Every structure is written in structure tokens, then in C-alpha cells.
Amino acid sequence: MTTSPLTPISLLIRGLIGIVLVAVALAMVSALLVLLNGVDDPYLGIKLIATNSLVAIYSGLALAAAVFIRLRRFRMFMTFVLLACPIAVACWGALIWFDDELRRGADELVAQTGGTATVIAVICLHTAAFGYLETKSSALHWMRWVVIAIAWCFGLLMTTLIWLGEYLDSIASQWLLVMIVFTMAIVGGIGLLGSLLVRIAFRLTSERERARVESVPSGVRLGLVCPGCAEELSLAPGNGRCDGCGFTVSVEFDEPRCECGYLLFRLEGDQCPECGVVVPREQRWGRAQS
């Protein structure tokens, strides 16, 4: 049995998992100490809870990005996430621990940088999460990219408000500020609702496809030679990966189906027994074509 070598991205994933677990544990211990009055300065306990929570959250975002990089998907976006997460942690941590020491203006710059880094990380991960979904439905395909576009518009509005909010307050009229906030609320609400609906639609579509009776046994595997390292592979339908070199392979058995979804494998005749539609000659079973 061959074991996959430890690559830098594998080490990064393991390290981030460890950081998340340790940070969550420290946050829980800090919260327990505050509740039991085990800390002389409650404000110090709150700082510890906030710091460990920040580390856990942003390490989780970075972990998700590292997993996508390992899957060789959206590498550029995920690189932005890996860069944005430590910047956000550093900025919010500085505000938590050194807020009194930061000069007026410097604290705003730190907060703006942390907010921008957070927006970049969240929007890039949102793009990867929805862009990774696979479907045969053209309607769901376009719905997915519409939701991604809405998310980027919301991120752009958020970034604009983060950096120009103070100037807009001094140069813009009250109604304009209200319209900006109102527009952000609408775009954010549509993006959130659209994200939920698209995820539900993808879930229902995948469950419907799995529920169909397949002619290929569920345990069937495809044997092939990895084009990256020439290692022999045995892969089940779906996304597979070579343990030797990390080469990813997608295995899919596309069986002939009617427009209504009825399986045409071994169908005798030229009509679909489900809906009665005449089956195109190129999709008919071999003996039905003769």
C-alpha cells in the first residue's frame, strides 16, 4: 500500500486543523474562567475569548481555502484568502490589545484594512463554494453565477463603505447615505436568499439524480493508469485522486436517458414507456435500432 507524500499544502492543512482545535479549546477555557470569576480582570478574559475566537474563525477560512487548493480549484482566489486571513487576524488583534496605544487615525486604518481583508476572504470562498458545484441543469448553472456576481457586488459596496464611509458622511446628503445603505441591504439580502435557494436547488437536484435507477452497479470501479506518475488506479464514479502525485480524475458514467429522465438502457422499442416520446435513433438500444 502506497502512502501519499507530505506536500506543503498537506502540511498546511494539518497545521490549520491543529490551530483551529487549539484556538477553540482556549476560547472555551477562557469563557469558562470568566464565568467562574477565575480571572482577576474580566476585561482581560474577554480579550482572550475574542482573540482565540478570531484565530479559530480565520484559521477555519484558511483551512477551507487550503482544501480547495489541494483539489486544484480556484487557486488564485484561494491564495487571496490565505493572504487575507492572517492580515485580518493581525488587524483585529491589534485593535483588541493595543487600541489605547494606537493614535487617532491609525486605529481607523487598521480597522479598514481588517474589514477589507475579511470581505476578500469571505467573497473568494463564496465564489469557490458555489463555483465548485456541478450540475447538468443549465438553469442552475446560470443561477449559480448570478449569485456569485451578486456577492461580488455586495463585497464591492462593503469595501467602498469601509474606506469612504467617513468622507461620504461629510460630503453626501442624508438621503444619499440612506440610499447607499438601503441598496447594500437589498443586494445583501438578495445574495443571501439566492445563495440559500441555489444550495437547496443543487441539493434537491443531486438527490433526484441519485434516486434514479441506474444500470451500472453502485460498486463498479474504473481501472486506469495515472497520466501523471503511471501508477495503476481503481476509481469509483465521482471525483478521484492519485495518491502518488495528486493528479485528480473525474469519473462519470453517462447513460442514455429520455428528456423525462427515464433510463433508456436495454429499452426494447422506439418509444419511452414513461412519457411516450419517440426516442431519437442515436439513443436507442442496439437491438431496437435494427
C-alpha positions in Angstrom: 0.0 0.0 0.0 1.5 3.3 -1.1 1.2 6.4 1.1 0.9 9.8 -0.3 3.9 12.1 0.3 3.5 15.1 2.6 3.3 18.1 0.3 3.4 21.7 1.6 -0.4 22.1 1.2 -0.9 18.8 3.2 1.3 20.2 6.0 -0.6 23.5 5.8 -4.0 21.7 6.1 -2.8 19.7 9.1 -1.3 22.8 10.8 -4.5 24.8 10.3 -6.6 21.9 11.7 -4.4 21.9 14.8 -4.6 25.7 15.1 -8.4 25.6 14.9 -8.7 22.9 17.6 -6.3 24.7 19.9 -8.0 28.1 19.4 -11.5 26.7 20.1 -10.2 24.9 23.2 -8.5 28.1 24.5 -11.6 30.2 23.8 -13.8 27.7 25.7 -11.4 27.7 28.6 -11.2 31.5 28.7 -15.0 31.7 28.6 -15.3 29.2 31.5 -12.7 31.2 33.5 -14.7 34.4 33.0 -18.0 32.7 34.0 -16.4 31.3 37.1 -14.7 34.5 38.0 -11.3 32.8 37.6 -9.7 35.9 36.0 -9.0 39.0 38.2 -9.6 41.3 35.2 -12.8 40.3 33.3 -11.8 42.6 30.5 -8.6 40.5 30.0 -10.8 37.4 29.8 -13.0 39.0 27.2 -9.9 39.9 25.2 -8.7 36.3 25.4 -12.0 35.0 24.2 -12.2 37.4 21.3 -8.6 36.7 20.3 -8.9 32.9 20.3 -12.3 33.1 18.5 -10.7 35.3 15.8 -7.9 32.8 15.4 -10.3 29.9 15.1 -12.6 31.6 12.6 -10.0 32.9 10.3 -8.0 29.7 10.5 -11.1 27.8 9.5 -11.5 30.1 6.5 -7.8 29.5 5.6 -8.4 25.7 6.1 -11.2 25.8 3.6 -9.0 27.7 1.1 -6.2 25.1 1.5 -8.6 22.3 0.8 -9.7 24.0 -2.4 -6.1 24.4 -3.4 -5.5 20.7 -2.8 -8.4 20.0 -5.1 -6.7 22.2 -7.6 -9.7 24.5 -7.8 -9.8 28.4 -7.7 -6.1 28.6 -6.8 -5.8 32.3 -7.4 -8.9 33.2 -5.3 -7.7 30.8 -2.5 -4.3 32.4 -2.5 -6.0 35.7 -1.8 -7.9 34.0 1.1 -4.6 32.6 2.6 -3.1 36.1 2.5 -6.2 37.9 3.7 -6.8 35.8 6.8 -3.6 36.5 8.7 -3.8 40.2 7.8 -7.4 40.3 9.3 -6.3 38.4 12.4 -3.3 40.9 12.9 -5.6 43.9 12.4 -8.4 42.8 14.7 -5.9 41.5 17.3 -4.1 44.9 17.3 -7.4 46.7 17.9 -8.2 44.3 20.7 -4.9 44.5 22.6 -3.5 47.9 21.6 -6.5 50.1 21.0 -5.4 52.6 23.6 -1.8 52.8 22.2 -2.9 53.4 18.6 -3.0 57.0 17.5 -6.2 58.6 16.2 -6.4 57.7 12.5 -4.1 54.7 12.9 -6.9 52.7 14.5 -9.2 53.6 11.7 -6.7 52.5 9.1 -6.2 49.2 10.9 -9.9 48.6 11.1 -10.4 49.4 7.4 -7.6 47.0 6.5 -9.0 44.2 8.7 -12.5 44.8 7.3 -11.3 44.7 3.6 -9.3 41.5 4.3 -12.4 39.9 5.8 -14.5 40.9 2.8 -11.9 39.5 0.4 -11.7 36.2 2.2 -15.4 35.7 2.5 -16.3 36.6 -1.1 -13.5 34.5 -2.6 -14.6 31.5 -0.5 -18.2 32.1 -1.5 -17.1 32.1 -5.2 -15.2 28.8 -4.7 -18.0 27.1 -2.8 -20.6 27.9 -5.5 -18.3 27.6 -8.4 -17.3 24.1 -7.3 -20.9 22.8 -7.5 -21.5 20.7 -10.6 -24.9 20.3 -12.3 -26.3 19.3 -15.7 -29.0 21.9 -15.4 -28.3 25.0 -17.5 -30.7 27.0 -15.3 -28.9 26.1 -12.1 -25.6 26.8 -13.8 -26.6 30.4 -14.6 -28.3 30.8 -11.2 -25.1 29.9 -9.6 -23.0 32.5 -11.4 -25.7 35.2 -10.9 -25.5 34.6 -7.1 -21.7 34.8 -7.3 -22.0 38.1 -9.2 -24.4 39.5 -6.6 -21.9 38.5 -3.8 -19.1 40.4 -5.6 -21.3 43.5 -6.0 -22.1 43.3 -2.3 -18.4 42.9 -1.5 -17.6 46.0 -3.6 -20.2 48.1 -1.9 -18.9 46.9 1.5 -15.3 47.8 0.6 -16.4 51.2 -0.7 -18.3 51.9 2.5 -15.4 50.8 4.7 -12.9 53.1 3.0 -15.1 56.1 2.0 -17.8 56.0 4.8 -16.3 58.9 6.7 -15.9 61.0 3.6 -19.4 60.2 2.4 -20.7 61.3 5.8 -19.2 64.7 5.3 -19.8 65.3 1.5 -23.0 63.4 0.8 -26.5 64.4 1.8 -28.6 62.4 4.3 -30.8 60.8 1.6 -27.8 59.6 -0.4 -26.4 57.8 2.6 -29.8 56.2 3.3 -30.0 55.1 -0.4 -26.5 53.6 -0.2 -27.3 51.6 3.0 -30.7 50.6 1.5 -29.0 49.4 -1.7 -26.5 47.4 0.3 -29.3 45.8 2.4 -31.2 44.8 -0.8 -28.1 43.4 -2.5 -27.0 41.6 0.6 -30.5 40.2 1.2 -30.9 39.0 -2.4 -27.4 37.5 -2.3 -28.1 35.6 0.9 -31.5 34.4 -0.2 -30.2 33.5 -3.6 -27.3 31.5 -2.0 -29.7 29.5 0.1 -32.1 28.8 -2.8 -29.3 27.8 -5.1 -27.9 25.4 -2.5 -31.3 23.9 -1.9 -31.9 23.5 -5.6 -28.5 21.8 -6.1 -29.3 19.5 -3.1 -32.7 18.5 -4.5 -31.3 18.0 -8.0 -28.4 15.8 -6.8 -30.8 13.7 -4.6 -33.2 13.3 -7.5 -30.4 12.1 -9.7 -29.1 9.7 -7.1 -32.6 8.3 -6.6 -32.9 7.3 -10.3 -32.3 3.6 -11.0 -29.0 3.1 -12.7 -28.0 0.2 -14.9 -24.4 0.5 -13.7 -23.9 -1.2 -10.3 -23.2 1.2 -7.4 -19.9 -0.6 -6.5 -18.4 -0.6 -10.0 -14.9 0.9 -10.3 -12.9 2.0 -13.3 -9.3 0.9 -13.7 -6.8 3.2 -15.4 -3.2 4.3 -15.3 -2.4 7.7 -13.9 -1.1 10.0 -16.6 1.0 11.9 -14.1 3.0 9.1 -12.5 1.9 5.9 -14.3 0.5 4.4 -11.1 -2.4 2.0 -11.5 -5.7 3.4 -10.2 -9.1 1.9 -9.3 -11.6 4.7 -9.1 -15.3 4.8 -8.2 -17.7 7.2 -10.0 -17.1 10.8 -8.9 -14.0 12.8 -8.1 -10.9 10.7 -7.5 -7.3 11.5 -6.8 -4.0 9.7 -7.3 -2.2 9.2 -4.0 1.2 9.1 -5.8 1.2 12.5 -7.5 -2.1 14.2 -6.6 -3.5 14.0 -10.1 -7.3 14.5 -9.9 -9.6 12.5 -12.1 -13.4 12.8 -12.5 -15.2 9.6 -13.4 -18.7 9.7 -14.7 -20.9 7.1 -16.4 -23.3 9.0 -18.7 -26.2 6.7 -19.5 -28.8 7.4 -22.2 -31.9 8.9 -20.8 -35.1 10.3 -22.2 -35.9 14.0 -21.7 -38.2 13.0 -18.8 -35.3 11.2 -17.1 -36.3 7.6 -17.8 -33.4 5.3 -18.3 -33.2 4.0 -21.9 -30.6 1.3 -21.2 -31.9 -2.1 -22.7 -35.1 -0.4 -23.9 -37.0 -2.5 -26.4 -38.8 -0.3 -28.9 -38.6 3.2 -30.1 -40.8 5.0 -27.6 -40.2 6.0 -24.0 -42.6 3.9 -21.8 -42.7 6.8 -19.2 -43.8 9.7 -21.4 -44.4 8.2 -24.8 -41.9 10.4 -26.6 -40.2 8.9 -29.7 -36.6 8.1 -28.7 -34.0 9.5 -31.2 -32.4 6.8 -33.2 -28.9 7.5 -31.8 -30.1 7.0 -28.3 -32.0 3.7 -28.8 -30.8 0.4 -27.5 -28.8 -1.6 -30.1 -31.4 -4.2 -30.9 -34.2 -1.6 -31.2 -32.3 0.2 -33.9 -32.1 -2.8 -36.2 
